[in-house]
Amino acid sequence: MKTPMRRMISTACLLLTIPSCGRNDVDAPPPIVLGDSTCQECGMIISDERFATSTIIENERGYQPLLFDDFNCQIKFERKFKDLKIVNRWSHEYVESTWIKSEVGWFVYSTQIRSPMASGLVMFETKSQAEAFAQPLDAVVLNQESAWQIIE
């Protein structure tokens, strides 16, 4: 009697997970497994989430998150594949390491910032946070569009 009940519960649990298979939410940041997730551009393992970014693209399989270990890699990848249908970008806030939509964040650029692939960029949720971080470094505070122009 226990075996059929276990089978029913197992089957019910499996059926509950099926609707989420293969779907990615365009309005939610993707998961990163530090020390396991790899950068789409350079293939390095993502080990410092303060610099981790993501570009969400739409393709024949739906929404697909692409992970990067640094802004440098994200920008280079997007420039290399100009036909991508980009629907969202996410970046980690430098201090709290929480995901924020890149378009609303504020970037700090300095050659003194040691990022995984030498972009020198970090992101903050507010302009005042970015300015406070930038001041002692004599760094530049930028919006997303300006930050993308800095990377060659």
Phi, psi and omega in degrees: 000327180291323184297312178299323179294318178298318179298318179297316180294317178299316180295317179298317179296319179297316180296328179293333182272342184299316182301335182272349181295132174078000180251140175234135182278121181294335182262014178233142178290150181281157175284147174235134174254102181302136181083359180227316178293144182242156179286131180298328185273306188257347179081359179290151176287135179280115184238351179227101187291347178299337182252354185291140179225169177212143171244126177263123180245161173247130177218192183299341179265005182103212180275133182229124176276134174249129182258146179223148181271353182197155177301325178308311182293318180300312183293315179298318180298313181296324178290325180291322182248074186294341182274000179299141173265094182277125181249345179192155172227139178236147177222152175274135175289135191298317185277312184272345183058035176259150178289139175220143175297128185301325184294339181257353181274174178237133185256146173243131178242130176202144176289348178278346179279122182264092179260162186307321182240027171063033176288329184074014181249138169225160184238147177229155182288321183241156179294323181294323176295317180296317180296319179296320179290322185287327188306306181292342180269354188054046184262173181255137175258131186224154168275178185300314183301317179291322180296321180294333181285337182289325183281127180273000000 
